[in-house]
Amino acid sequence: LPGLTRFLIVIFLYHLSFAVYPLVWAYFTTARYGWDAGLIGLSLAIFGLSGFVVPAGLIRVLIRHMGERGTAIFGLSFLAIAFAATAVVPNTALALALVPLASLGGCFGPAATAMLSQGLGANRQGMLQGVLTSTAAIATILSPLLMTTSFAWATAPERQTPFAGAPFVIALGLILIALGLFLSQSRQRAPA
């Protein structure tokens, strides 16, 4: 699918960064706040419920009011805010409050996919879905190496000042690059 390279890089960076949650959340919250399995489970339940609300109705409302491009920017922006805040938030209450905010990042994927889908003919939709799935799969393979390694390095016993939020800082950098690429690409019409 020629002309989609930049969009695919954005989607790759989105999946690479968003995987920080399932990969290091339990380790991060244990190291940072001393959470036990019950609090970790509660936070994941909040994330799951919040993640259900996004595709169940919020996306339609946002797209109606902001359009697909605006909704995609909304999703990437909320992820950037959530990653930045999560990296430095000092206590359990604020960390739990950030969980639904992070799930708003899920607005990006459907909005971006809709943008790409509209730019292609009906005979290329299957190819698009295959390319999107492959892009996400590659990110899913690479993300554990990046996120868990950075967490292990930043919290190693020999660190004088361990920083459990390091993977979230990396995710923030990746999502800011994705947002910059998306803003520069999406001003142009999606390739046909």
Buried (B, 14 or more C-beta within 10 A) or exposed (E): BEEBEBBBBBBBBBBBBBBBBBBBBBBBBBBBBEBEEEBBEEBBEBBEEBBEBBEEEBBEEBBEEBBBBBBBBBBBBBBBBBBBBBBEBEEBEEBBEBBBBBBBBBBBBBBBBBBBBEBBEEEBEEEBEEBBEEBBEEBBEBBEEBBBEBBEEBBEEEEEEBBBBBBBBBBBBBBBBBBEBBBEBBEEEBBE
